[in-house]
Amino acid sequence: DICTTPTLSMLNAAVTAALRDAFDDTCPDLEQHVAALCGQPAALFCISGTMSNQIALRCHLFQPPMAILADYRSHILNMEAGGMATLTGALIQAVAPKNGVYMTLDDVRRCVVLNDDLYSCPTRVIVIENPHAGSIMPLSEFQAIAAFAHSHGIRIHVDGARLWEAVAAGAGGLREFCCGVDSVSMCFTKGLCAPAGSVLVGSREFIAQARKVRKSIGGAMRQPGIAVAMAMAGLRDIFEDGDTGRRDGLRRGHEMAREMAEAWTGAGGRTPLELRRRHG
């Protein structure tokens, strides 16, 4: 999905986009729209998913010793140039899921550090990447981990770069995945086809701090209109009901994937997920 290209409606949106300074109404329109979809009070437009993830972690972590618990294969550990170490100074607590597919509450209980004695580095944030490697963490497991974390004063950040895909696949509603956690990052690129952009959602206080952190690392944009307009077009045309008459383009992609998997397994083939479950 990282090879997607902008749709015609995105290109048309870019042509008519506002070209004024960043303090016009273009960015807030998108941010407020996404916040409402997610059931969160506020949102912040960022240039990339890496930026929105790193801003979130920087806002959640402010006093060492502190650690971040995440799947050992996750994007924040392997694909963000060590940003956590650079921007937060946090220890990484990497989890290897026993089922070989997604992190479970049992995995979290096994690896989390709850004590705050002289020798320990307590877990302060749990990062859930969902979906991850083509697999969706079930909503029930997702909610169980969030409830456990909050019961121990641990914050939850969701790397939801492809969370739109989980919703399109029928795993749960966007609000179900976004409510009850502290922050969520979602990309407009990949399945939504925009050339750039991500969004970070959370409380008003959190987003106010995130806006300052974004500025401090060079993420503020003087004229975001073109990027924002294309992101909004992708969101409406591919994820929501769009003016083009297409009903949820992501959902059709999942239908095609299932059809291909059924044809493959019907011919005696095996899927990567089946192999991961068998040998994980």
C-alpha positions in Angstrom: 0.0 0.0 0.0 3.0 2.4 0.2 3.0 2.3 -3.7 -0.4 4.0 -4.0 -0.7 7.2 -6.0 -3.1 10.2 -5.7 -6.5 9.9 -7.2 -8.0 12.3 -9.7 -10.1 13.9 -7.0 -7.0 14.5 -4.9 -5.3 16.2 -7.8 -8.4 18.4 -8.4 -8.4 19.2 -4.7 -4.8 20.3 -4.9 -5.6 22.7 -7.7 -8.3 24.5 -5.7 -6.5 24.3 -2.3 -6.0 27.4 -0.2 -2.4 28.7 -0.6 -2.5 31.1 2.3 -0.4 30.9 5.5 -0.9 28.1 8.0 -3.2 30.1 10.1 -6.1 29.9 7.7 -9.0 27.5 8.1 -7.6 24.7 6.0 -5.8 22.7 8.6 -8.4 23.1 11.4 -11.1 21.8 9.1 -9.3 18.5 8.5 -8.2 18.2 12.1 -11.7 18.8 13.5 -13.2 16.4 11.0 -10.8 13.6 11.9 -11.2 14.3 15.7 -15.0 14.0 15.3 -14.7 10.7 13.3 -12.5 9.3 16.1 -14.5 10.5 19.0 -11.5 12.4 20.4 -11.5 16.1 21.3 -8.7 17.3 19.1 -6.3 16.4 16.3 -3.0 17.6 14.7 -1.9 17.3 11.1 1.7 16.1 10.7 3.8 15.5 7.6 4.4 11.8 8.3 3.5 8.9 10.5 7.0 8.8 12.0 6.6 12.4 13.0 3.2 11.9 14.6 4.4 8.8 16.5 7.5 10.6 17.8 5.6 13.7 18.8 3.1 11.5 20.8 5.8 9.7 22.6 7.7 13.0 23.4 4.5 14.4 24.9 3.7 11.3 27.0 7.3 10.9 28.4 8.8 13.7 30.4 10.6 12.3 33.5 13.1 9.4 33.5 13.4 6.6 34.3 10.8 5.6 31.8 10.3 2.8 29.3 8.1 2.1 26.2 6.7 -1.4 25.7 6.0 -2.4 22.1 6.0 -5.4 19.8 9.6 -6.1 18.8 8.7 -5.9 15.1 6.9 -2.5 15.4 7.5 0.5 13.2 8.6 2.7 16.1 11.4 0.3 17.0 12.6 -0.6 13.6 11.6 2.1 11.0 12.0 5.5 12.7 15.7 6.0 12.9 15.9 5.5 16.7 13.7 8.5 17.2 12.6 7.3 20.7 16.1 7.3 22.0 16.9 10.7 20.4 13.7 12.5 21.4 12.7 10.9 24.7 15.7 9.0 26.1 13.3 6.1 27.0 14.3 2.5 27.4 12.7 0.1 24.9 10.9 -3.0 26.3 10.4 -5.2 23.2 7.7 -7.9 23.3 7.8 -11.1 21.2 4.1 -12.2 20.9 3.7 -15.8 21.8 1.1 -16.3 19.1 3.5 -15.0 16.4 0.8 -12.6 15.1 -0.2 -9.9 17.5 0.6 -8.8 21.1 -1.8 -10.0 23.7 -2.6 -9.0 27.3 -0.7 -12.0 28.5 2.3 -10.8 26.5 2.0 -7.4 28.1 1.6 -8.9 31.6 4.8 -11.0 31.0 6.9 -8.0 29.9 5.6 -4.9 31.6 7.5 -3.4 34.5 5.2 -2.1 37.2 7.4 -1.6 40.2 9.2 1.6 40.7 12.0 0.5 43.0 15.6 1.8 42.8 16.7 -0.7 40.2 13.8 -0.8 37.8 12.8 1.2 34.7 9.0 1.3 34.9 6.8 1.1 31.8 5.2 4.5 31.1 3.8 3.9 27.6 2.5 0.9 25.7 2.5 1.3 22.0 0.0 -0.8 20.0 0.5 -0.9 16.3 -2.8 -2.0 14.7 -2.9 -3.5 12.1 0.6 -4.8 12.0 2.3 -6.9 9.3 -1.1 -7.5 7.6 -2.7 -8.8 10.8 -5.4 -7.0 13.0 -5.3 -7.1 16.8 -8.9 -8.0 17.8 -10.8 -5.2 19.3 -11.4 -7.2 22.5 -7.6 -7.7 23.0 -7.0 -4.1 22.1 -9.4 -2.9 24.8 -8.2 -5.4 27.4 -4.6 -4.1 27.0 -5.8 -0.5 27.2 -7.8 -1.2 30.4 -4.9 -3.0 32.0 -2.5 -0.2 31.2 -4.8 2.6 32.5 -5.4 0.6 35.7 -1.6 0.9 36.4 -1.2 4.5 35.2 0.4 3.6 31.9 -0.5 5.5 28.8 -1.5 3.9 25.5 -0.4 5.2 22.1 -1.8 3.6 19.0 0.3 3.5 15.9 -2.7 3.3 13.6 -1.0 4.1 10.3 -3.3 1.6 8.8 -6.2 1.7 11.3 -8.5 2.7 8.5 -7.9 -0.8 7.1 -8.9 -2.5 10.3 -12.2 -0.6 10.3 -12.7 -1.4 6.6 -12.1 -5.1 7.4 -14.9 -5.1 9.9 -12.7 -5.4 13.0 -14.5 -2.6 14.8 -15.5 1.1 14.4 -13.0 3.9 14.3 -14.4 5.4 17.6 -14.1 2.0 19.3 -10.4 1.8 18.5 -9.7 5.5 19.3 -11.7 6.0 22.4 -10.2 4.7 25.6 -6.6 5.3 24.6 -4.4 8.4 25.1 -3.3 9.1 21.5 -3.7 7.6 18.0 -1.6 8.3 14.9 -3.1 7.6 11.5 -1.6 8.0 8.0 -3.3 9.5 4.9 -0.7 7.9 2.7 -0.7 4.1 2.0 -4.3 2.9 1.6 -5.8 6.4 1.4 -3.4 7.3 -1.5 -2.4 10.8 -0.4 1.2 11.8 -1.2 2.0 12.9 2.4 0.4 13.5 5.7 -0.6 11.9 9.0 -2.9 12.9 11.9 -2.5 12.6 15.6 -5.6 12.6 17.8 -6.0 13.0 21.6 -7.2 15.3 24.3 -7.1 19.1 23.9 -4.3 19.4 26.4 -2.3 16.7 24.7 -2.7 18.2 21.2 -1.8 21.6 22.5 1.5 20.2 23.7 1.9 18.2 20.5 1.6 21.3 18.5 4.5 22.9 20.4 6.6 19.7 19.9 5.8 19.6 16.2 7.1 23.2 15.9 10.3 22.4 17.9 11.3 19.6 15.5 10.6 21.6 12.4 7.2 20.1 11.5 5.1 23.3 11.2 4.1 24.2 7.6 3.6 27.7 6.4 1.3 26.7 3.5 -0.2 23.2 4.3 -3.2 23.7 2.0 -2.2 21.4 -0.8 -1.2 18.5 1.4 -4.3 19.0 3.7 -6.7 19.2 0.7 -5.3 15.9 -0.8 -5.5 14.2 2.6 -9.1 15.3 3.0 -10.0 14.0 -0.5 -8.5 10.6 0.2 -10.3 10.3 3.5 -13.7 11.2 2.0 -13.4 9.3 -1.3 -11.7 6.1 -0.1 -12.6 5.7 3.6 -15.9 7.6 3.8 -18.8 8.1 1.4 -17.3 10.4 -1.3 -18.9 12.6 -3.9 -17.6 10.1 -6.5 -20.2 7.6 -5.6 -17.6 5.0 -4.5 -18.5 3.2 -1.3 -15.5 2.7 0.9 -12.7 1.8 -1.5 -10.7 0.2 1.2 -13.5 -2.4 1.8 -13.3 -3.5 -1.8 -9.6 -4.0 -1.4 -10.3 -6.4 1.5 -12.9 -8.3 -0.5 -10.4 -8.8 -3.3 -7.7 -9.9 -0.9 -10.1 -12.5 0.6 -11.1 -13.7 -2.9 -7.4 -14.2 -3.8 -6.7 -16.0 -0.5 -9.6 -18.4 -1.0 -8.5 -19.1 -4.6 -4.9 -19.7 -3.4 -5.8 -21.9 -0.5 -8.3 -23.7 -2.6 -5.5 -24.7 -5.0 -3.4 -26.0 -2.1 -1.4 -22.9 -1.2 -0.8 -21.5 2.3 -1.0 -17.9 3.4 1.8 -16.1 5.4 -0.6 -15.7 8.3 -1.2 -19.4 8.5 2.5 -20.1 8.5 3.2 -17.5 11.2 0.5 -19.1 13.4 2.0 -22.6 12.8 5.6 -21.7 13.4 5.3 -18.6 15.6 
